[in-house]
Amino acid sequence: MSCLVGTESPTCVATEATPAPQCADASPKRRKRLSVATTPPRKLCQGDAAPQQVAAKIAYTAAPGAGERAGIVVSSAPKGGAKAFPLDPKTFRAQHGSVPLPPHVSETDAWRNVLAPVDTLVTDARGLGFSLDGSGFQLVDDPAGAPEAAGGGDAYYRLVEAAALRATGASRATAYCHARRSPRPGGAKSASAAGYAGYVHSDQSDTSWSADLEHLDHLPPGVPEDAARAAAAGRRYAVLSAWRYVGPAETCLSSHLAVLDHASVTDPADVLPFSIVADGTFGGNYRLRADAAAAKRHRFYYYPAMTRDELLLFVVCDSAHPARATTFKHTPSVSVLHTAFADPTAPEGEPLRESIDVRVLLSWD
């Protein structure tokens, strides 16, 4: 069905379900922990044991109509009757910086944000060999960070930086913001609190602050100028998101984070540029365009039963990613699309999950 976000009585229409893929990437040891590698996963086809899958609703985004723009307004006081998206502008600036609003963009434009949920099979990624350099995402063991994760303070930032350096071999890491995800963001007292992002999206685009580090006045407040200068001067820089389950149960069962295998994006038209306007500043990300035929090609993966000791790392941007010309050749930039989704197989009464994601700027000398 398709539903207009933010309306009290949305109009919904049916969409086609995505069938099971004919082949999936896999390796024999399902619970094997992943290491940094660029070797692509081997193909698992007829005759091999199929990996575990779960049926889920994955929300795509409908393309805007004539005279409309794909995007949202995040503002403390929307102008011209624009409807503000429920995100604290301070959180927006912490993530997207202070890029000035382009002259051709206004809060009063006809912004459109319509989601189209599609029935999709999400595949268990454990042991399938996905890596940061090969696919843009990777699960790592990081028990050291678990005790500090709930607070999300400086001590946790340092531990996440260390984990990111181990996983990537980068020269420097600077954690600069975080979001604490829970099903009840309205009850949270911190500006970093956020609900689940239940639609396929990336966290940045080629219009984001990270696309041009020379403009130091565009940086998010948590990014030191010296870190940005070092990144701009190095041979490569990237932003990673570090996603961790923090409870309340021992393992994550009620809802998960699904990541897109970008090798399954075979047409640039699958990706929809999406704008974010916030109090005179501008940001953006990418969505998956709602298209039944395209949805049948896309492959999503998740890591079931994540514990507090595990960290899911995925690329937000990368200036020189090793798989830019292969895995990401049909996307505008290297930025992993992902979404939260509810697990219909979760035990009855399973508590709703809480998680924390930290963004980290990396640079290589």
C-alpha positions as CSV (number, residue, x, y, z in Angstrom):
1,M,0.0,0.0,0.0
2,S,1.0,3.7,-0.4
3,C,0.4,6.1,2.5
4,L,0.9,9.8,2.8
5,V,3.2,10.4,5.7
6,G,1.7,12.6,8.4
7,T,-1.9,12.5,7.4
8,E,-4.6,11.4,9.8
9,S,-6.5,9.4,7.1
10,P,-4.0,8.3,4.5
11,T,-5.0,6.9,1.1
12,C,-3.5,3.6,0.5
13,V,-3.2,1.5,-2.6
14,A,-1.9,-2.1,-3.0
15,T,1.6,-2.8,-4.3
16,E,3.1,-6.0,-5.5
17,A,5.1,-8.4,-3.3
18,T,8.8,-9.1,-3.8
19,P,9.4,-12.8,-4.5
20,A,12.3,-14.7,-3.0
21,P,15.5,-14.3,-4.9
22,Q,16.8,-17.2,-7.0
23,C,20.3,-17.0,-5.6
24,A,21.7,-15.4,-2.5
25,D,25.2,-14.7,-1.4
26,A,26.3,-17.1,1.3
27,S,29.1,-19.0,3.0
28,P,28.7,-22.4,4.9
29,K,29.3,-21.1,8.4
30,R,26.2,-19.2,9.3
31,R,27.4,-17.7,12.6
32,K,31.0,-16.9,11.5
33,R,32.1,-13.4,12.6
34,L,33.1,-11.1,9.7
35,S,36.5,-9.7,9.1
36,V,37.6,-6.8,6.9
37,A,37.9,-8.2,3.3
38,T,37.2,-7.1,-0.2
39,T,36.6,-10.6,-1.5
40,P,32.9,-10.8,-2.7
41,P,30.6,-13.4,-1.1
42,R,30.3,-16.5,-3.1
43,K,27.0,-17.3,-4.8
44,L,24.7,-19.8,-3.3
45,C,22.3,-21.3,-5.7
46,Q,20.3,-24.4,-6.4
47,G,21.4,-27.4,-4.4
48,D,22.8,-25.3,-1.5
49,A,21.1,-24.7,1.8
50,A,19.1,-21.4,1.6
51,P,19.8,-18.8,4.3
52,Q,17.1,-17.8,6.7
53,Q,14.6,-15.2,5.5
54,V,11.8,-13.2,7.1
55,A,8.8,-11.6,5.4
56,A,8.6,-7.9,6.2
57,K,7.1,-4.6,5.1
58,I,9.8,-2.4,3.5
59,A,8.8,1.2,2.7
60,Y,9.8,2.7,-0.6
61,T,9.1,6.4,-1.5
62,A,6.8,7.5,-4.2
63,A,8.2,9.9,-6.9
64,P,6.9,13.5,-6.7
65,G,4.3,14.7,-9.2
66,A,4.5,17.7,-11.5
67,G,5.4,20.8,-9.6
68,E,6.4,18.8,-6.5
69,R,9.7,18.1,-4.8
70,A,10.7,14.9,-3.0
71,G,11.6,16.1,0.5
72,I,10.6,17.2,3.9
73,V,10.7,20.4,6.1
74,V,12.3,20.1,9.5
75,S,11.7,23.5,11.1
76,S,10.8,25.0,14.5
77,A,8.4,27.3,12.7
78,P,7.4,26.1,9.2
79,K,6.5,28.9,6.7
80,G,3.6,29.1,4.3
81,G,1.7,26.3,5.9
82,A,4.4,23.7,5.3
83,K,4.1,20.7,7.6
84,A,7.2,20.0,9.7
85,F,8.7,16.6,9.8
86,P,8.9,15.3,13.5
87,L,12.7,15.7,13.9
88,D,14.4,18.2,16.2
89,P,16.2,20.8,14.1
90,K,19.2,20.5,16.6
91,T,19.4,16.8,15.7
92,F,19.3,17.7,12.0
93,R,22.2,20.1,12.4
94,A,24.2,17.5,14.4
95,Q,23.8,15.1,11.5
96,H,23.7,17.3,8.4
97,G,25.6,20.4,9.4
98,S,24.8,23.9,8.2
99,V,24.8,23.9,4.4
100,P,23.0,27.1,3.3
101,L,19.7,26.7,1.5
102,P,20.2,26.9,-2.3
103,P,18.6,29.9,-4.0
104,H,16.2,27.7,-5.9
105,V,14.9,25.9,-2.8
106,S,12.3,27.2,-0.3
107,E,10.4,25.9,2.7
108,T,7.2,26.8,0.9
109,D,7.9,24.5,-2.1
110,A,5.4,21.7,-2.7
111,W,7.3,19.0,-0.7
112,R,6.2,15.4,-1.1
113,N,7.0,12.5,1.2
114,V,4.8,9.5,0.4
115,L,5.8,6.0,1.5
116,A,4.8,2.8,-0.4
117,P,5.3,-0.3,1.8
118,V,6.2,-3.5,-0.2
119,D,6.1,-7.1,1.1
120,T,9.8,-8.1,1.0
121,L,11.9,-11.1,2.0
122,V,14.8,-10.0,4.2
123,T,17.7,-12.4,4.4
124,D,19.9,-13.4,7.3
125,A,23.4,-11.9,6.6
126,R,25.3,-13.8,9.2
127,G,28.2,-15.7,7.7
128,L,27.6,-14.4,4.2
129,G,30.8,-12.5,3.9
130,F,29.6,-9.0,3.6
131,S,32.3,-6.4,4.3
132,L,32.7,-2.6,4.5
133,D,35.0,-2.6,1.4
134,G,33.0,-5.0,-0.6
135,S,29.3,-4.1,0.2
136,G,29.5,-1.1,2.5
137,F,28.4,-2.8,5.6
138,Q,29.8,-5.3,8.1
139,L,29.0,-6.8,11.5
140,V,31.9,-6.7,14.1
141,D,32.3,-7.9,17.6
142,D,32.8,-5.0,20.0
143,P,32.1,-6.2,23.6
144,A,34.2,-3.3,25.0
145,G,31.6,-0.8,23.9
146,A,28.6,-2.5,25.3
147,P,28.7,-1.1,28.9
148,E,29.0,2.5,27.8
149,A,26.5,2.4,24.9
150,A,23.4,3.4,26.8
151,G,24.9,6.7,27.8
152,G,26.2,7.7,24.4
153,G,28.8,10.1,25.9
154,D,32.4,10.8,25.2
155,A,33.6,7.5,26.7
156,Y,31.3,5.6,24.2
157,Y,32.5,7.8,21.4
158,R,36.1,6.8,22.0
159,L,35.2,3.1,22.0
160,V,33.3,3.4,18.7
161,E,36.2,5.3,17.2
162,A,38.5,2.5,18.2
163,A,36.2,-0.1,16.7
164,A,35.9,1.8,13.4
165,L,39.7,2.1,13.2
166,R,40.2,-1.6,13.7
167,A,37.6,-2.5,11.1
168,T,38.8,-0.1,8.4
169,G,42.5,0.6,8.9
170,A,41.9,4.3,8.7
171,S,44.4,6.7,10.2
172,R,42.0,8.8,12.2
173,A,38.4,8.5,13.6
174,T,36.2,11.2,15.1
175,A,32.8,10.4,16.4
176,Y,30.6,13.5,16.2
177,C,27.0,12.8,16.9
178,H,24.6,10.0,17.9
179,A,20.9,9.2,17.9
180,R,19.2,7.0,20.5
181,R,16.3,5.1,18.9
182,S,13.3,3.9,20.8
183,P,9.6,3.4,20.0
184,R,8.6,6.3,22.3
185,P,10.7,9.3,21.2
186,G,8.2,11.8,22.6
187,G,9.0,10.7,26.2
188,A,12.8,11.2,25.8
189,K,14.4,14.3,27.2
190,S,17.5,14.5,24.9
191,A,17.6,16.2,21.5
192,S,19.4,13.1,20.3
193,A,16.4,10.9,20.8
194,A,14.7,9.7,17.7
195,G,12.1,7.1,16.7
196,Y,12.7,4.2,14.2
197,A,13.3,5.3,10.6
198,G,10.9,2.9,9.0
199,Y,11.6,3.7,5.3
200,V,14.5,2.9,3.0
201,H,17.0,5.8,3.1
202,S,20.6,6.8,3.2
203,D,22.0,9.2,5.8
204,Q,23.6,11.6,3.4
205,S,23.8,12.5,-0.3
206,D,26.1,14.4,-2.7
207,T,24.5,17.6,-1.4
208,S,25.6,17.0,2.2
209,W,28.4,18.7,4.1
210,S,30.7,15.8,3.6
211,A,30.7,16.2,-0.2
212,D,32.8,19.4,0.2
213,L,35.0,19.5,3.3
214,E,36.6,22.8,2.2
215,H,33.6,24.7,3.6
216,L,34.4,24.5,7.3
217,D,31.4,26.7,8.2
218,H,29.1,23.9,6.9
219,L,30.4,21.3,9.3
220,P,28.1,19.7,11.9
221,P,28.9,21.1,15.4
222,G,30.5,17.9,16.6
223,V,33.1,17.8,13.8
224,P,36.4,19.6,14.8
225,E,37.9,21.8,12.0
226,D,41.2,20.0,12.3
227,A,39.6,16.6,11.7
228,A,37.9,18.0,8.6
229,R,41.1,19.5,7.3
230,A,43.0,16.2,7.8
231,A,40.2,14.3,6.0
232,A,40.2,16.8,3.1
233,A,44.0,16.5,2.8
234,G,44.2,12.7,3.0
235,R,43.9,10.2,0.2
236,R,40.5,9.1,1.4
237,Y,37.8,10.0,3.9
238,A,34.5,8.5,4.9
239,V,31.6,8.7,7.3
240,L,30.4,5.5,9.0
241,S,27.4,4.8,11.1
242,A,27.9,2.5,14.0
243,W,24.6,0.8,15.0
244,R,24.2,-1.1,18.3
245,Y,21.3,-2.8,20.0
246,V,21.1,-1.7,23.6
247,G,18.1,-3.6,25.0
248,P,16.0,-4.1,26.9
249,A,16.1,-7.8,26.1
250,E,19.3,-9.8,25.8
251,T,19.0,-10.1,22.0
252,C,17.2,-8.0,19.4
253,L,14.1,-9.8,18.2
254,S,11.2,-7.4,17.8
255,S,12.6,-5.1,15.1
256,H,15.9,-4.8,13.2
257,L,17.9,-2.8,10.8
258,A,17.8,-4.0,7.2
259,V,20.6,-2.9,4.7
260,L,20.4,-2.9,1.0
261,D,22.8,-5.0,-1.1
262,H,23.6,-2.2,-3.6
263,A,24.7,-4.8,-6.2
264,S,21.0,-5.5,-6.6
265,V,20.5,-1.9,-7.8
266,T,20.8,-2.2,-11.6
267,D,19.2,1.0,-12.7
268,P,20.1,4.5,-11.5
269,A,16.4,5.4,-11.7
270,D,15.8,3.1,-8.7
271,V,17.3,5.8,-6.4
272,L,15.3,8.9,-5.6
273,P,17.2,12.1,-4.4
274,F,15.5,13.5,-1.4
275,S,15.9,17.0,0.1
276,I,15.7,18.0,3.8
277,V,15.1,21.7,4.6
278,A,15.7,22.9,8.1
279,D,15.5,26.5,9.3
280,G,17.4,28.0,6.4
281,T,19.8,25.1,5.9
282,F,19.8,22.2,3.5
283,G,20.5,18.5,3.6
284,G,19.6,15.5,1.7
285,N,19.6,11.7,1.4
286,Y,18.5,9.1,-1.0
287,R,15.4,6.9,-1.0
288,L,14.4,3.9,-3.1
289,R,11.8,5.0,-5.7
290,A,8.5,3.1,-5.4
291,D,8.4,0.8,-8.4
292,A,7.1,-2.7,-8.3
293,A,9.4,-4.1,-11.0
294,A,12.5,-2.5,-9.4
295,A,11.5,-3.8,-5.9
296,K,11.6,-7.4,-7.3
297,R,15.3,-7.0,-8.0
298,H,16.4,-5.5,-4.7
299,R,17.9,-7.6,-2.0
300,F,17.8,-6.7,1.7
301,Y,19.8,-8.3,4.6
302,Y,19.8,-8.1,8.3
303,Y,21.6,-9.6,11.3
304,P,19.0,-11.4,13.5
305,A,19.3,-11.7,17.3
306,M,22.0,-9.0,17.6
307,T,23.4,-8.6,21.1
308,R,24.9,-5.6,22.9
309,D,28.4,-6.9,22.1
310,E,27.9,-6.5,18.3
311,L,28.2,-3.4,16.2
312,L,26.8,-3.0,12.7
313,L,29.0,-0.6,10.7
314,F,27.8,0.8,7.4
315,V,29.0,3.6,5.0
316,V,27.3,7.0,5.1
317,C,29.7,8.5,2.5
318,D,33.1,7.5,1.1
319,S,35.4,9.6,-1.1
320,A,37.2,6.6,-2.6
321,H,35.4,3.4,-1.8
322,P,37.0,0.3,-3.3
323,A,33.6,-0.9,-4.7
324,R,32.5,2.4,-6.2
325,A,32.8,1.1,-9.7
326,T,31.2,-2.3,-8.9
327,T,28.7,-2.6,-6.0
328,F,27.8,1.1,-6.1
329,K,28.1,1.8,-9.8
330,H,24.3,2.5,-10.3
331,T,24.0,4.8,-7.2
332,P,24.8,8.6,-7.1
333,S,27.3,8.1,-4.3
334,V,28.5,5.5,-1.9
335,S,25.9,5.7,0.9
336,V,24.3,2.5,2.1
337,L,20.5,2.6,2.1
338,H,18.8,1.0,5.1
339,T,15.6,0.9,7.1
340,A,14.1,-0.3,10.3
341,F,11.5,-3.1,10.1
342,A,9.3,-5.0,12.4
343,D,9.9,-8.8,12.7
344,P,6.6,-10.6,12.4
345,T,8.3,-13.8,13.8
346,A,9.1,-12.1,17.1
347,P,7.7,-13.9,20.2
348,E,4.5,-12.5,21.6
349,G,5.2,-9.9,24.3
350,E,8.8,-9.3,23.1
351,P,9.8,-5.8,24.3
352,L,10.4,-3.2,21.6
353,R,14.0,-2.6,20.9
354,E,16.2,0.4,21.8
355,S,19.4,1.1,19.8
356,I,22.0,3.8,19.4
357,D,23.8,4.8,16.2
358,V,26.9,7.0,16.2
359,R,28.4,8.7,13.2
360,V,32.2,8.7,12.7
361,L,34.4,10.7,10.3
362,L,37.3,8.6,9.2
363,S,40.4,9.7,7.2
364,W,43.4,7.8,5.6
365,D,46.8,9.5,5.2
